[in-house]
Amino acid sequence: MKFAVIKTGGKQYLVEAGTVLKVEKLPELEEGTKVVFNEVLLMGDDKGITIGTPFIDKASIEATHEGNGRNKKVTVIRYKSKTRQMKKKGHKQHFSKVKIGEIK
């Protein structure tokens, strides 16, 4: 069983073949387009683990783009007691859904 840790969108994800991830929104891509992640931090299998410094040379992860979307709304409320001050804001983060294919 191969696994890897990749970096995309300022975050790190532990992936295996067949994993479906919600990552930070990728540039406008059509559904079914191949995506390649080259920033591989760590790879492992039954034989051992390879750690990059900071990335592993010649390592890549292939994935298929399955569409874009928006997460649930996150509501932020700031309240100050005794002064009748309250501010309410909402935010919906965009994401891209990808299915991990081959780990090279």
N, C-alpha and C positions, 0 to 999 in steps of 0.2 A: 504494500500500500504506500503510494507516494503522497507526500504532502509538502506544502510550501507556505511561506509567509511572504506576502506581496505588499507593496506600498502603492497606494493610489489615493489621490485627493487629500493628502496629508494624514491619512490613516493607514493602519496596518491590518491585514486580514489573513487568517489561517484558512487555507483552501485545500481541497482534495478534488479529484476528478468527479464531476457530476454535481458539485455544490452550486447552489443558486444564491447570489449575493445582491444586496442593495448597496451600491457604491455611490460616492458623490457623482453628480451629473457629468457625464462624458459629453464631448462635443456632439452636435447634431448627427446622429447615425440612424440609418434605417434598421428596422427589425430584421434580425437574421444575419447582420454584418459581423464579420470576425473582428475581434479585438485582441491585441497582444499586449500583455503586461511585461515590461522588461526589467522593472525594478524589483527583483527577487532578493529578499534579505536572507532567507534560510530555506534549505531544501532537505528533505529527509526521506528515507525508505527503510526497508528491513536491514540493509547493510550498514547504515550509519547516517550521520547528519553532516551537512556542509553549511558553514556559516560564511556569509559574505563580509567584505570589508570596504564599504558598507553594502555593496551589491555583488552578486555572483556573476562573473563573466560568462557570456554565452548561455545564460539560463533565461527562459521565457515561459510564460503561461499563456495558452490560447484560450479564448472564451468567445461565446456567442452573445451578441446583444439581443435582449428580449424585450426591450421597450423602456420608456421613461415614465415617471410618475411623480407624485408628491406624497410625502408622509402625512400623518395625522397632524392636526394643528396643535402647536405648543402655545399655551397661554402664559404670559408673564404679567404679574400684577405687582406694582409697587404701591405701598400704602404707608402713610405717616399718620400715626395716631394723634388725636387732639387738634389737628390742624385741618381736617376735612380734605386731605389730599390723597388722591388715588389715580394711578395711571394704569391702563390695561392695554397690552399689546399682544398680537398674535402673529405666529410665523409658521409657514408650511415650507419645509425644506424639499428641494427637488432631488430626485435620485434616478439612477439608471440601474436596471436589473440585468445582470449578466449570469450566464451559466458557464461554469468552468469546464473546459474540455481537456486538452492534452497538457501535461506538465513535462517540459523538456529541460 
